[in-house]
Amino acid sequence: MTCRPILLAALLGLFASVAVAKPAVVYSVGGKFDGSFNEAAYNGAQRFKEETGKDYAEFEIANQAQSEQALRNFAQRGFSPIVAIGFTHASALAKVAPQFPKTRFAIVDSVVEAPNVQSVAFREEEGSYVVGILAAMASKTGTIGFVGGMDIPLIRKFACGYIQGARSADPKVKVLVNMTGPTPAAWSDPVRGGELARSQIEQGADVIIQAAGGTGIGVLQAAADAGVLGIGTDSNQNGLHPGKVLTSMRKRVDNVVYDNFVTALDGTWQPGLQVMGLAEGGLDWVIDDDNLRLITPQMEAAAEAAEEAIAGGGIQVHNITRDGPCPVH
């Protein structure tokens, strides 16, 4: 007789753990309010919460070493799907995912091959090609800049597309390229970002794009302080310095998080590789009240024509991870 209450309590505990199971997101270094990559993911999670009324869990890693612990902790507690933001989670996810085969995982900007993992990659070079056109057309000095975060192929691919787009608009434009550093700390150093931007400004750059996560906040600040134009990435950063950010190239990480949460809820979630470019709506650039006066009709027309040509296959943007070294410098 005494076994029944114990068994009932155990069953109620099991049912309770199932009932509270919900999606989770693990951010990359730099914090969820980095104004860029992580914040885009946060916005997607918040949209899910607002539209469905269902909550989600989240964790902000301080360094790469915390990734495995965060992923494992959420999986052990029954969260699913668990969306890992950024390539820094790849090795940890490759270890954790096979240990929790019934848990759905997703990762942005890397590929982890497992039957319960959805990997989402972007053709960043397509979006950066388009904003490269805008940068070259907006420049009065004939020199523009690019400040990247961690020096990795993904960011070099981004830079190559930017240069290609700029040269398509002005074959003589000079493009300065700097990377912040070789480690994940390069994503969260706005002071260094500002220093690199000021150096480029001293060399004549009057339009500078940041592709550096939280570090990019310093890039945009330095550009605004110097009276030149910045270009934001990942999230819409036009409002950070209204009238001083030419545009923002959005990488729709928000949609990735939102779609993972929703499809897990409605039963349509699928593992495997998804590659998002202009044609798939994975990238875009922003015109709003904060930058409307900076974008001329000619600039808008040129950017839209390039978008259509890239999406339709008329323009093939060089991808260094697929096609080899960047053909322009």
N, C-alpha and C positions, 0 to 999 in steps of 0.2 A: 504493500500500500504506500509506503514512504517513497517508493521509486517514482510514482506517478507525478507528484509535484515537481520533482527534480527534472523528470523528462519533459514535462510541460514547460517549465521555465527555460530549458535548453531550446525547445522548439520556438518559443516566443522570442528568444534572443536571436535565433537564426532568422525568423521572419522579419524582425526589426532591422537586422543588418541588411536584408534584401531591400526592405522598404526605403531605407535612406540612401541606397545606391544611387549615384548621380554622376554627371560628367565632371571632369576636372581638367585644369590647364596648368602646365608647369612652364613658367616664363624663362627666358634666357637671362644672362647676366645683364645688369643695367636697370632692373626694376620694371614693374608693369606701367609706371607712369614716366617712361623714357621719352614720351612725345613722339615715338617712332614705331619701331618694329613690335615691341612688346605691347605698347598701348593699342596698336591695331588689333592684336589678339584679344586684349581686354575688352575692347569695344564690341567685338563679335560675341564674346561670352555674355556681356551685358545685354546685348540685343536679344539673345536667346532667353535670358531671364525675364526681360520685360515683356516679350511676346508670349511666353509660355507660362509664366508665373513659377517656373521651377528654378531651383537654386543650383549652384555649381560650386566646386571647391577650386582653390588656386594656391600656388606656391611660387615664391620668388627666390630663385637660387642666388646665393652670393658669389659662388664660384662653381666651376665645372665639377668639382669633386662631390657636390651635393646632389647632382643629377640622379644618380642611381638610387640613392636613398629616398628621394622624393617620389620617383616613379614606383619604386617597390612599395613604399608606404601607402600610396593611393590604391595600388592594385590589391594589396593585402586587406584593405578596408572596403573593398568591393566597388570602387569607383570605376565607371566605364561610360563613354570612352575617356581616355586620358590623352590629351593633346600636348605634345612636347614642342615648344617654340624654339626653333634654331638648331643648326647642325651640331652644336656642342653637346646635345643630348644623344647623338647617334650611337656611340659606343655603349653607353649605359642602357639604351633601349634595346640594342641588339642582345644584351645579356639578360635583361629583365623580361622582355616579351615572351620568349619561349617558356619561361617559368610560370606564366599565367596565361595559358592558351585560350581561356574563355573570356579574357579581358580584351576589349578593343583599344588599340593604341593608334595614334597618328603622330607624324613628325613633319615639321615644316623645314624646307631647305636641305633635306638630306634623304637618302634612300636606305631603309632598313628592310631587308627581305625576310619576311616572316608572314605566315598565313593570317595573323591577327593584327597586322600593321598596315595602315594607309600612309604612304609616303607622298608628300606634296612638294613639287619643285616648280619654280617659276622661270620663265624666259625673260629674266630681268633686262637683258640686252635690248629687247624690243621696246620696253618702256623708256629706257635711258636714251635710245636712239631718238625718240620723239622729243624728249625734253632737251636733248642736245641741239636739235634744230632750233628750239625756242631760245636757248642760251646764246647760240651764235647770232641769231637775228636780233636779240636784245642788246648784245655787246656793242659798245661804242669804241672800245680800245682794240678790238680784234684779239683779245686774250681772255680766256675763260678758265675756270678751275674745277677740279674734282678732288674732294677729300674723302677717302675711304676709311673704314674702320680697320678691322683685322685684315692683314695682307693674305688673302686666300683667293683661290680661283674664282669663287662666286663674285667677289668684289672686283677682281680684275676683269671679269666678263662684263660686269656693270659698266666699268670705266671704258672698255672697248666700244660698247654700244653707244655711249655718250659721245665719244670722239667721232665715231662714224656718222652719227646724226649731225653733229656740228659741222663736219667737213662737207656733208651733203648740201648744207645751206651756205657755207662759206669755205671753199677749199683752202683758203689761206689762214683760217683762224688758228691761233696757238692755244693748245690745251695743256695746262699744268696739272700734273697728277701726283698726289701724295697719299700715302697710307699711314695710319696712325701707329700701328705696331704689329708685332708677330703673335701676340697672345690674346685671349678673350678679353683681357683688360682694355683692349683698344676700343671696345664698344661703350665704355663708360668713363671717358676722360674728356669732358668738355673743355677743360683748360688747354689741353694739348690740341684739341680741335680748333680752338680759337687761335692758337699760335700758328698752326699750319695755314689757316685762312688768311691771317694777317701777312704771312710770308708771301702768299700768292698775290695778295692785293698789292704789296710792294713791288711785285714783278709785273703789275699791270692788269691783273685779272679784275674784271668788273661784274662778272657773274660766276658764282661758285655753287656747285651742287655738293651736298653732303650725302654720303652713303655709309654712315658710321654709327647708327643707333643713337644712344644717349650722347656720344661724343659730338654728334652733329648739331646738338643744341648750341654748343660753343661756336661751331662754324657759322651758323645762321646769326648768332649774336654779333660776332666779329664783323660779318658782312654788313649787317644793319648799322652798326656803330660807325663803320667807315663810309657809309653812304653808297655801297654797291649792293647788288642783288644776290640773294641766296636762292637756292632751289631745295625744297624739302623732299623727303622720301618716306615711303612706307605708309605713314598717316598723312592726313591733310595738315600741313604745318604753315599754311598761308597766314593763319591768324596769330602766329607767334610774333610776327613783326609786320602788321598790315601795311601794304604798299611797298614793302621792302623784300618780300619773298615772291619771286617771279611766278612760280607755280610749285606744285608738289606732285611727284610721281608716286601714286599710291600702289602699293603691293597689297592685294586684297587678302591679307592674312586674317582680317576680320571675318570674311566670308568663309574661309577654311574652318575656323573654329566654330562659327555658327552652323555651317553645314554638317560638320561632324556631330555636333550635339543633337541637331534636329534629326538627322538620318538614323542615329542610334536610337532615338526615341520612337521613330515611326517604323523601324525595322528594315530600312533600305540601305543601311550603312554597308560599305564594301571596302575590303582591303585592296592593296596593290598600289601601283604608281599612278599619280595624276600629275600632269604637267600643264601649267597654266600660263598662257600668254595673252596677247591682245585679243586674239580670236575667241578665247574662252572667257573673256571678261576678268582675267586674273590681274590685269594691270590697267591703270588709267592715269590721267593727269587732271588737275583741278582748276576750274575757273569759278571764282565766287566773288563776293563783294570786296574781299580783301586784296585781290590782285587784278580785278576787272580792268582797271585803267592801264595796267602794264602790258596787257596782251592786245596787240593790234589785230585788226581783221586779217591782215596778211599773215601774221604769225599763226593765228588760229586756223586759217585755211591750210597753211603749210603743214601744220601738225596733224590736222584731220586727214589730209591727203596721205601722209606717211602712215598713219594708223591703218587706213583702209588698205593701202598697198602691202603693208606687212601682214595684216590679218588675211589678205587674199593671196599671199604668196608672191606678189609682184616685187617686193623688196625682201631680200634674204639678209638678215642681220647676222654678222659673223659671231659665232659662239666659240670662245676659246677652249671650252671644255670638250667641244665636239669637233671643231674645225682647225684647231692648232693655234699658234701664237697670233696675237692681234696684228692685222696687216697695217694698222695706222697707229701713229704715236703722237 
